[in-house]
Amino acid sequence: MTEEEARAWVRDRYGVSRETMLGRFGEILVAGAEHQNLIARSTLDTLWSRHLADSAQLVPLSDGAGEGSWLDVGSGAGLPGLVVALLTARPVVLVEPRAKRVVFLREAAEALGVAARVTVIGSKVEAYRPARPAAVVSARAVAELSALMLSTVHCTDSSTVWLLPKGRSAQSEVDAARAKWQGRFHVEPSITQPDSGIVVATQIGAR
């Protein structure tokens, strides 16, 4: 997917105003990358396809989720968490243990006008105890699937929808996870990287 195709996909699905908001977030990402390693410098020229549209494609996959918060684990640069906050009306919880990233996420949420719906938790997800189970869990390049579920399952219930970009390893990680976890697993092809997959999982519980 080219940069223009990525922008067009966002624009066609969410409208010009949301495309503009994502563009503003992209500017914040680029500016922040001057001070810390938010995203790989090699991806700055493909910001829309590699990061913004790549994150935005998770939102339609959450259509079956109930009411409640979207929990983004290891949110880092706010991908996909802040993209979700810009494209939906859900409360979003960003869990990020690195102090500099926590500051970036809070400042970015404020600058983008979504701070009222975005909570940034400065810890590892193992230490986070939500008041209610998350409706959606996302995590981008955080940990292997089984390990990620083990560290995060206490934030979920059987109705939680897990949306986990996993690149080329998606199916193999699902196959390995089935030995430890029961539930419904599906691998959705990525619209931005045809050889990559997104794990969509529901009704997850330990075997």
TORMAR-968920 format. One line per field, with one value per residue (C-alpha): residue in one letter; chain; x, y, z. Coordinates in steps of 0.001 Angstrom, whole numbers, plus 500000, padded with zeros to 6 digits. Layout:
REM TORMAR-968920
rest a; ... $
kette A; ... $
x X; ... $
y Y; ... $
z Z; ... $
***
This chain:
REM TORMAR-968920
rest m; t; e; e; e; a; r; a; w; v; r; d; r; y; g; v; s; r; e; t; m; l; g; r; f; g; e; i; l; v; a; g; a; e; h; q; n; l; i; a; r; s; t; l; d; t; l; w; s; r; h; l; a; d; s; a; q; l; v; p; l; s; d; g; a; g; e; g; s; w; l; d; v; g; s; g; a; g; l; p; g; l; v; v; a; l; l; t; a; r; p; v; v; l; v; e; p; r; a; k; r; v; v; f; l; r; e; a; a; e; a; l; g; v; a; a; r; v; t; v; i; g; s; k; v; e; a; y; r; p; a; r; p; a; a; v; v; s; a; r; a; v; a; e; l; s; a; l; m; l; s; t; v; h; c; t; d; s; s; t; v; w; l; l; p; k; g; r; s; a; q; s; e; v; d; a; a; r; a; k; w; q; g; r; f; h; v; e; p; s; i; t; q; p; d; s; g; i; v; v; a; t; q; i; g; a; r $
kette A; A; A; A; A; A; A; A; A; A; A; A; A; A; A; A; A; A; A; A; A; A; A; A; A; A; A; A; A; A; A; A; A; A; A; A; A; A; A; A; A; A; A; A; A; A; A; A; A; A; A; A; A; A; A; A; A; A; A; A; A; A; A; A; A; A; A; A; A; A; A; A; A; A; A; A; A; A; A; A; A; A; A; A; A; A; A; A; A; A; A; A; A; A; A; A; A; A; A; A; A; A; A; A; A; A; A; A; A; A; A; A; A; A; A; A; A; A; A; A; A; A; A; A; A; A; A; A; A; A; A; A; A; A; A; A; A; A; A; A; A; A; A; A; A; A; A; A; A; A; A; A; A; A; A; A; A; A; A; A; A; A; A; A; A; A; A; A; A; A; A; A; A; A; A; A; A; A; A; A; A; A; A; A; A; A; A; A; A; A; A; A; A; A; A; A; A; A; A; A; A; A; A; A; A; A; A $
x 500000; 501420; 501226; 498449; 496517; 496836; 495555; 492725; 491690; 491464; 489671; 487125; 486309; 486474; 486165; 488384; 488246; 489561; 492215; 493299; 493456; 495595; 497819; 498275; 499227; 501718; 503323; 503553; 505175; 507771; 508568; 508804; 511103; 513703; 514007; 513419; 513174; 509393; 509368; 512146; 513608; 513498; 509679; 509276; 508702; 505998; 504231; 500705; 501123; 503459; 501872; 498683; 496565; 498215; 496793; 493479; 492659; 492166; 489123; 486708; 487829; 486474; 482903; 481701; 483079; 480790; 480853; 483933; 487499; 490079; 493274; 496469; 499343; 502887; 501502; 504900; 504333; 500540; 500228; 497515; 496126; 496054; 494881; 491954; 491191; 491086; 488813; 486357; 484392; 485681; 487671; 491224; 493775; 497421; 499721; 503373; 506234; 508844; 508755; 509652; 506965; 504421; 505186; 504939; 501590; 500045; 501282; 500140; 496672; 496372; 497545; 495120; 492145; 491441; 492951; 489500; 489033; 492642; 494202; 497948; 499171; 502895; 503588; 503820; 500466; 501032; 500682; 497575; 494234; 491281; 487977; 486193; 487443; 488548; 486205; 489156; 492843; 495467; 499234; 501661; 505049; 505018; 505458; 504792; 501068; 500973; 503195; 501133; 497906; 499431; 500494; 497197; 494382; 493605; 492403; 489861; 486851; 485390; 483731; 486962; 488091; 491856; 493350; 497019; 499104; 501648; 503296; 504332; 504318; 500582; 499459; 502426; 501854; 498188; 499103; 501478; 498996; 496269; 498303; 497888; 494805; 491278; 489078; 488280; 491245; 491231; 494030; 492946; 495241; 496699; 495512; 498825; 501234; 499784; 502229; 501301; 498432; 496351; 495263; 491618; 490714; 487648; 486427; 490002; 490821; 493682; 493520 $
y 500000; 503379; 506497; 507971; 504693; 504604; 508165; 507452; 504366; 506434; 509273; 507004; 505137; 507905; 511200; 514167; 515523; 512278; 512055; 515558; 514555; 511538; 513796; 516020; 512995; 512057; 515479; 514997; 511590; 512995; 515866; 513499; 511178; 513945; 513498; 509796; 506617; 506559; 504916; 503666; 506517; 504284; 504410; 508195; 508369; 505697; 507009; 506459; 502945; 501642; 503288; 505343; 503274; 500145; 501063; 502365; 499021; 497533; 499709; 497922; 494597; 495734; 496089; 493085; 494335; 495461; 498739; 499606; 500697; 499872; 498751; 499264; 497315; 498624; 501643; 503186; 505942; 505635; 503052; 501951; 503499; 507182; 506342; 504482; 507496; 509728; 507407; 506199; 507495; 504780; 505497; 504351; 503165; 503278; 501113; 502007; 501413; 503775; 507181; 509248; 507509; 508161; 511881; 511815; 510000; 512408; 515461; 514051; 513207; 516750; 518309; 516174; 517059; 513520; 513685; 513481; 509969; 508765; 507403; 506775; 504204; 504389; 500755; 497281; 495723; 493051; 495786; 497392; 496494; 497963; 498643; 496760; 494255; 495836; 495567; 495470; 494698; 495678; 495331; 496032; 494292; 493732; 490002; 486538; 485746; 483282; 485494; 488569; 486828; 485593; 489115; 490744; 488226; 489650; 492833; 490918; 488640; 486173; 488955; 490899; 491166; 490846; 492600; 491811; 492642; 489865; 490222; 487047; 485030; 485422; 481903; 480170; 482133; 481168; 477516; 477686; 479610; 477003; 474609; 476965; 479024; 478136; 480476; 481547; 482609; 484076; 485616; 488617; 489677; 493154; 495687; 497552; 494595; 491618; 489125; 490162; 489025; 490360; 487899; 488388; 486419; 486148; 483962; 483585; 481577; 479435; 475710 $
z 500000; 498996; 501158; 499024; 499075; 502860; 503229; 500786; 502770; 505959; 504180; 502492; 505699; 508305; 506417; 505754; 509311; 510818; 508111; 509106; 512776; 511955; 509872; 512914; 514986; 512278; 512629; 516392; 515864; 513479; 515852; 518818; 516897; 516956; 520733; 521308; 519279; 518924; 515510; 513274; 511259; 508192; 508373; 508527; 504775; 504976; 508067; 506743; 505427; 508138; 511170; 510788; 508390; 509766; 513186; 511856; 510232; 513710; 514394; 512002; 513473; 516858; 515591; 517587; 520905; 523703; 525558; 527554; 527201; 524567; 526310; 524318; 525860; 525470; 523656; 522963; 520415; 520671; 517928; 517728; 520930; 519997; 516482; 518069; 520276; 517195; 515213; 517866; 520834; 523176; 526315; 525624; 528182; 527145; 529250; 528798; 531269; 529774; 531453; 528376; 526340; 529094; 528925; 525123; 525187; 527693; 525818; 522473; 523814; 525133; 521863; 519866; 522058; 523265; 526754; 528373; 526949; 527132; 530312; 530292; 532812; 533493; 534358; 532945; 532180; 534852; 537514; 536023; 537585; 535653; 537382; 534585; 531996; 528728; 525765; 523365; 523850; 521303; 521326; 518534; 518554; 522328; 523002; 521655; 521688; 524604; 526759; 525929; 526900; 530148; 531133; 530137; 530681; 534148; 532364; 530261; 530373; 527898; 525883; 525287; 521667; 521244; 518164; 517799; 514717; 514415; 511032; 509269; 512493; 513114; 512233; 513866; 517093; 517063; 516569; 519551; 521727; 521248; 523425; 526407; 525627; 524635; 522654; 519127; 517014; 513530; 511468; 509433; 506571; 506923; 504350; 504489; 504382; 502483; 503995; 507560; 509751; 512641; 515303; 516243; 519356; 521618; 524503; 525697; 528801; 530062; 529443 $
***
